[in-house]
Amino acid sequence: MAEYKRLGGIPATRQDIKWRKEHVKSMIIHYPQYNETLELLEDIIYHAEGSVNPDQLFIYGPTGVGKSTVTREFTDRYPIEQVNDFQRKYKRIPVLHMKVPPKATPKSLASKILHKIGDPFYSQGTEIQLTSRIHHFIEELEIKMIILDEFQHLIDSDTEHVLATAANWVKTFSEESGIPIVLCGMPSSIHIFEKEEQLDRRYASKLAIEPFHYTTPEEQLLFRAFLNKIESGLPFPDRSHLSDVRIADKLYYISLGVPFYIMKLLELGTEIALKDGEDKITEVHFQEALSRLKQVSRPFRTNPFNTKQFNLEEELSQEKKRWVKEHESVESKRKRRK
């Protein structure tokens, strides 16, 4: 923390604000569940080498818990290499990380995989031909694992035929590739395994990445330890006391344990604090930052940084009551219109 100069009430320069804000954006905080996911991916890629039937993995969890972050960090551990041997020049791609585009089909996804690999003919051919070329490149470029992020985009359909086609492609692709094909998706995407028994068997290993819980003393200590790790990386010379019980309760309230919302709040709070010439983030900065951070899914969330008298259980209960009351009102109006 000592490397950051003290502002002492003098607003930071625009350049300094950008530099420190980018630092917060790039922070990756390791905590037990995150490390367990990295370790599992390492185990899978290691045991897949020479295996007659490599393990497959499905990772699922709500938006913001870190699925993309952890799989990208794992991918970065295996950088692309330019290889020059006596016979040819080629690039080695140990781990290929792909984000499945919205409304993807097996053919469009296969085409996108080929495009990322560097195949100039990525859009030419049938679904079978495109998939076959991927298998060729897996061997050619020494690909050891493919990670398909946002998996739900491939199965985002109510049509049974479309779902069955996508599921069959994934099952066949993972079987014929001879390497681990890791799927990452939203919790709703787990329903495909309920409908497709063969795919369910193929992906027997399923890992849920969940938000932090905050009910038991052990869970609260774990969450506060997470906040303390964030604290140690903030671009300020003074502590912001994130892990103090009072602040931790409020940070849990606005995030419900989802790391994304905490990091976004800190990103905005950092900018506001620096513009004020402060050497730490205070509740005043959090209050203003939260006014900019809108959560459409939580229309009745209050701003806990407006008051010192904050009771987490009471506020969560009141929020739920307001939501139920609004829902009942909407239902009542709908019934009267009928």
C-alpha positions as CSV (number, residue, x, y, z in Angstrom):
1,M,0.0,0.0,0.0
2,A,3.0,2.3,0.6
3,E,3.6,2.7,-3.2
4,Y,0.6,4.9,-3.6
5,K,1.3,8.6,-3.0
6,R,-0.7,10.4,-0.3
7,L,-3.1,13.0,-1.7
8,G,-3.8,14.8,1.5
9,G,-7.0,16.5,0.3
10,I,-5.6,17.4,-3.2
11,P,-7.7,15.8,-6.0
12,A,-5.8,13.2,-8.0
13,T,-5.0,13.9,-11.6
14,R,-7.1,12.3,-14.3
15,Q,-4.2,10.1,-15.2
16,D,-3.7,8.9,-11.7
17,I,-7.4,8.2,-11.3
18,K,-7.4,6.2,-14.5
19,W,-4.3,4.2,-13.4
20,R,-5.7,3.4,-9.9
21,K,-9.2,2.6,-11.2
22,E,-7.7,0.2,-13.8
23,H,-5.8,-1.4,-11.0
24,V,-9.0,-2.1,-9.1
25,K,-10.6,-3.5,-12.3
26,S,-7.8,-5.9,-12.8
27,M,-7.7,-7.2,-9.2
28,I,-8.3,-11.0,-8.9
29,I,-9.0,-12.1,-5.4
30,H,-8.3,-15.8,-4.6
31,Y,-10.5,-17.4,-2.0
32,P,-11.2,-21.1,-1.1
33,Q,-13.9,-21.8,-3.7
34,Y,-12.0,-20.0,-6.4
35,N,-8.8,-21.9,-5.6
36,E,-10.6,-25.2,-5.5
37,T,-11.9,-24.5,-9.1
38,L,-8.4,-23.8,-10.3
39,E,-7.1,-26.9,-8.7
40,L,-9.8,-29.1,-10.2
41,L,-9.1,-27.7,-13.7
42,E,-5.4,-28.4,-13.2
43,D,-6.2,-32.0,-12.1
44,I,-8.4,-32.6,-15.2
45,I,-5.9,-31.3,-17.7
46,Y,-3.1,-33.3,-16.0
47,H,-5.0,-36.6,-15.9
48,A,-6.3,-36.2,-19.4
49,E,-2.8,-36.6,-20.9
50,G,-2.8,-40.1,-22.4
51,S,-6.2,-41.0,-21.0
52,V,-8.5,-43.3,-23.0
53,N,-11.5,-41.3,-21.6
54,P,-10.6,-37.8,-20.3
55,D,-12.8,-36.4,-17.6
56,Q,-15.3,-33.7,-18.6
57,L,-16.5,-30.9,-16.3
58,F,-19.6,-28.6,-16.1
59,I,-19.1,-25.4,-14.0
60,Y,-22.3,-23.4,-13.2
61,G,-23.2,-20.4,-11.1
62,P,-25.1,-17.1,-11.3
63,T,-23.7,-14.0,-13.0
64,G,-20.9,-12.3,-11.2
65,V,-19.6,-15.2,-9.1
66,G,-16.3,-15.5,-11.1
67,K,-16.9,-18.4,-13.6
68,S,-15.3,-16.4,-16.5
69,T,-12.6,-14.9,-14.3
70,V,-11.4,-18.3,-13.0
71,T,-11.4,-20.0,-16.3
72,R,-9.6,-17.1,-18.0
73,E,-6.9,-17.2,-15.2
74,F,-6.5,-20.9,-15.8
75,T,-6.2,-20.3,-19.5
76,D,-3.5,-17.7,-18.9
77,R,-1.5,-20.3,-17.1
78,Y,-1.1,-22.1,-20.5
79,P,-0.1,-19.3,-22.9
80,I,-0.1,-19.7,-26.7
81,E,3.4,-20.6,-28.0
82,Q,4.9,-20.0,-31.4
83,V,6.7,-23.2,-32.3
84,N,9.5,-23.4,-35.0
85,D,10.8,-26.9,-35.7
86,F,12.7,-28.3,-38.6
87,Q,9.6,-29.1,-40.6
88,R,7.1,-26.3,-40.0
89,K,6.1,-23.3,-38.0
90,Y,2.9,-23.4,-36.0
91,K,1.3,-22.2,-32.8
92,R,0.6,-24.4,-29.8
93,I,-2.7,-23.6,-28.0
94,P,-2.7,-25.7,-24.8
95,V,-6.0,-24.3,-23.6
96,L,-8.6,-22.7,-25.9
97,H,-11.1,-20.5,-24.1
98,M,-14.3,-19.7,-26.1
99,K,-17.3,-17.6,-25.2
100,V,-20.4,-19.1,-26.8
101,P,-22.2,-16.3,-28.7
102,P,-26.0,-15.6,-28.1
103,K,-28.4,-17.9,-30.0
104,A,-25.5,-20.1,-31.1
105,T,-26.0,-23.3,-33.0
106,P,-23.5,-26.2,-33.2
107,K,-22.5,-25.0,-36.7
108,S,-22.1,-21.3,-35.7
109,L,-20.1,-22.3,-32.6
110,A,-17.9,-24.7,-34.6
111,S,-17.2,-21.9,-37.0
112,K,-16.3,-19.5,-34.2
113,I,-13.9,-22.0,-32.7
114,L,-12.2,-22.4,-36.1
115,H,-12.0,-18.6,-36.5
116,K,-10.3,-18.2,-33.1
117,I,-7.9,-21.0,-33.9
118,G,-7.0,-19.2,-37.1
119,D,-8.5,-21.3,-39.8
120,P,-9.0,-19.1,-42.9
121,F,-11.9,-21.3,-44.1
122,Y,-13.7,-21.1,-40.7
123,S,-17.1,-20.4,-42.3
124,Q,-17.0,-22.9,-45.2
125,G,-18.6,-26.3,-44.9
126,T,-21.3,-28.2,-43.2
127,E,-21.6,-28.6,-39.4
128,I,-20.0,-32.0,-39.7
129,Q,-17.2,-30.7,-41.8
130,L,-16.5,-27.8,-39.5
131,T,-16.5,-30.0,-36.5
132,S,-14.2,-32.4,-38.2
133,R,-11.7,-29.6,-38.9
134,I,-11.7,-28.7,-35.2
135,H,-10.7,-32.3,-34.4
136,H,-7.8,-31.9,-36.9
137,F,-6.6,-28.7,-35.3
138,I,-6.9,-30.2,-31.8
139,E,-4.1,-32.5,-32.8
140,E,-2.3,-30.1,-35.1
141,L,-2.1,-27.3,-32.5
142,E,-1.7,-29.6,-29.5
143,I,-4.8,-28.4,-27.8
144,K,-5.2,-30.1,-24.4
145,M,-8.5,-28.5,-23.2
146,I,-11.3,-26.4,-24.6
147,I,-13.4,-24.2,-22.3
148,L,-16.9,-23.2,-23.6
149,D,-18.1,-20.2,-21.5
150,E,-21.7,-19.0,-21.5
151,F,-22.8,-22.5,-22.4
152,Q,-26.5,-21.6,-21.9
153,H,-26.4,-19.7,-25.2
154,L,-26.1,-23.0,-27.1
155,I,-29.1,-24.5,-25.4
156,D,-31.2,-21.4,-25.0
157,S,-34.3,-22.8,-26.7
158,D,-37.7,-24.1,-25.8
159,T,-37.8,-26.4,-28.8
160,E,-37.0,-30.0,-27.8
161,H,-35.5,-30.8,-31.2
162,V,-33.1,-27.8,-30.9
163,L,-32.1,-28.8,-27.4
164,A,-31.5,-32.4,-28.4
165,T,-29.4,-31.4,-31.4
166,A,-27.2,-29.2,-29.3
167,A,-26.9,-31.8,-26.5
168,N,-26.0,-34.5,-29.1
169,W,-23.3,-32.2,-30.7
170,V,-21.7,-31.5,-27.3
171,K,-21.7,-35.2,-26.3
172,T,-20.3,-36.3,-29.6
173,F,-17.8,-33.4,-29.8
174,S,-16.4,-34.2,-26.3
175,E,-16.2,-37.9,-27.1
176,E,-14.4,-37.5,-30.4
177,S,-12.1,-34.7,-29.3
178,G,-10.2,-36.9,-26.9
179,I,-9.6,-33.9,-24.6
180,P,-11.6,-32.3,-21.8
181,I,-14.3,-30.0,-23.0
182,V,-15.2,-27.8,-20.0
183,L,-18.7,-26.2,-20.1
184,C,-19.5,-23.1,-18.0
185,G,-23.0,-21.7,-17.7
186,M,-25.8,-20.2,-15.7
187,P,-27.6,-22.4,-13.1
188,S,-30.5,-22.7,-15.5
189,S,-28.3,-24.5,-18.0
190,I,-28.1,-27.5,-15.7
191,H,-31.6,-28.5,-16.9
192,I,-30.2,-29.8,-20.2
193,F,-28.6,-32.7,-18.2
194,E,-32.0,-33.6,-16.7
195,K,-33.4,-34.0,-20.2
196,E,-30.4,-35.6,-21.9
197,E,-29.3,-38.6,-19.9
198,Q,-26.3,-39.5,-22.1
199,L,-24.9,-36.0,-21.8
200,D,-25.5,-36.1,-18.0
201,R,-23.4,-39.3,-17.8
202,R,-20.7,-37.7,-20.0
203,Y,-20.5,-34.7,-17.7
204,A,-20.8,-36.6,-14.4
205,S,-18.5,-34.0,-12.7
206,K,-20.5,-30.8,-12.0
207,L,-19.1,-27.9,-10.0
208,A,-21.3,-25.1,-8.6
209,I,-19.6,-21.8,-7.9
210,E,-21.9,-20.0,-5.4
211,P,-22.0,-16.5,-3.9
212,F,-20.6,-16.1,-0.4
213,H,-23.0,-17.0,2.3
214,Y,-23.3,-15.0,5.5
215,T,-25.4,-16.8,8.0
216,T,-23.1,-18.7,10.3
217,P,-20.1,-17.2,12.1
218,E,-17.8,-19.3,9.9
219,E,-19.4,-17.9,6.7
220,Q,-19.1,-14.4,8.0
221,L,-15.5,-14.8,8.8
222,L,-14.8,-16.2,5.3
223,F,-16.5,-13.3,3.7
224,R,-14.6,-10.8,5.9
225,A,-11.4,-12.6,5.0
226,F,-12.3,-12.1,1.3
227,L,-12.8,-8.4,2.0
228,N,-9.5,-8.2,3.8
229,K,-7.7,-9.6,0.8
230,I,-9.4,-7.0,-1.4
231,E,-8.3,-4.3,1.1
232,S,-4.6,-5.3,0.8
233,G,-4.8,-4.6,-2.9
234,L,-6.6,-1.3,-3.0
235,P,-4.6,1.6,-4.5
236,F,-4.7,3.8,-1.4
237,P,-2.1,4.4,1.4
238,D,-4.7,4.2,4.2
239,R,-7.0,1.3,5.1
240,S,-10.7,1.5,4.2
241,H,-11.6,-1.1,6.9
242,L,-13.7,-3.2,4.5
243,S,-13.6,-6.2,6.8
244,D,-14.9,-4.4,9.9
245,V,-18.3,-5.9,10.8
246,R,-20.2,-2.7,10.2
247,I,-18.9,-2.3,6.6
248,A,-18.9,-6.0,5.9
249,D,-22.6,-6.3,6.7
250,K,-23.3,-3.4,4.3
251,L,-21.2,-4.8,1.6
252,Y,-22.9,-8.2,1.9
253,Y,-26.3,-6.5,1.8
254,I,-25.6,-4.7,-1.5
255,S,-23.9,-7.8,-3.1
256,L,-25.7,-10.8,-1.5
257,G,-22.2,-12.4,-1.6
258,V,-21.7,-11.9,-5.4
259,P,-18.1,-10.7,-5.9
260,F,-18.9,-8.7,-9.0
261,Y,-21.0,-6.1,-7.2
262,I,-18.4,-5.6,-4.5
263,M,-15.6,-5.0,-7.1
264,K,-17.9,-2.7,-9.1
265,L,-18.7,-0.7,-6.0
266,L,-15.0,-0.4,-5.1
267,E,-14.2,0.6,-8.7
268,L,-16.7,3.5,-8.5
269,G,-15.7,4.3,-4.9
270,T,-12.1,4.5,-5.8
271,E,-12.8,7.1,-8.5
272,I,-15.0,9.2,-6.2
273,A,-12.4,9.1,-3.3
274,L,-9.6,10.1,-5.6
275,K,-11.5,13.0,-7.0
276,D,-12.1,14.1,-3.3
277,G,-8.3,13.9,-2.7
278,E,-8.9,11.1,-0.1
279,D,-6.4,8.5,0.8
280,K,-9.0,5.8,1.5
281,I,-12.6,4.9,0.6
282,T,-15.1,6.0,3.2
283,E,-18.8,5.3,3.6
284,V,-19.5,8.7,2.1
285,H,-17.8,7.5,-1.1
286,F,-19.6,4.2,-1.0
287,Q,-22.9,6.0,-0.6
288,E,-22.4,8.0,-3.8
289,A,-21.0,5.0,-5.7
290,L,-24.0,2.9,-4.9
291,S,-26.3,5.7,-6.2
292,R,-24.7,5.0,-9.6
293,L,-24.8,1.2,-9.3
294,K,-28.4,0.3,-10.3
295,Q,-29.7,-3.3,-9.8
296,V,-32.9,-3.7,-11.7
297,S,-33.4,-7.1,-10.1
298,R,-33.5,-5.4,-6.7
299,P,-35.8,-2.4,-7.1
300,F,-36.4,-2.2,-3.3
301,R,-32.8,-2.3,-2.2
302,T,-31.9,0.6,0.0
303,N,-28.6,2.4,0.3
304,P,-27.0,1.1,3.6
305,F,-24.3,3.8,3.5
306,N,-26.9,6.5,4.2
307,T,-27.1,5.4,7.9
308,K,-24.9,4.3,10.7
309,Q,-27.8,2.3,12.3
310,F,-27.9,-0.7,10.0
311,N,-29.3,-4.1,10.7
312,L,-28.6,-6.6,8.0
313,E,-31.4,-9.1,8.8
314,E,-33.9,-6.4,9.3
315,E,-33.0,-4.7,6.0
316,L,-33.2,-8.0,4.0
317,S,-36.5,-8.8,5.6
318,Q,-37.9,-5.3,4.8
319,E,-36.7,-5.6,1.2
320,K,-38.5,-8.9,0.8
321,K,-41.7,-7.5,2.3
322,R,-41.6,-4.6,-0.1
323,W,-41.1,-6.9,-3.0
324,V,-44.0,-9.2,-1.9
325,K,-46.3,-6.2,-1.5
326,E,-45.5,-4.9,-4.9
327,H,-45.9,-8.3,-6.5
328,E,-49.3,-8.7,-4.8
329,S,-50.4,-5.2,-6.0
330,V,-49.4,-6.1,-9.6
331,E,-51.3,-9.3,-9.4
332,S,-54.4,-7.6,-8.0
333,K,-54.4,-5.0,-10.8
334,R,-54.0,-7.8,-13.4
335,K,-57.0,-9.7,-12.0
336,R,-59.2,-6.6,-11.9
337,R,-58.4,-5.9,-15.6
338,K,-59.6,-9.4,-16.4
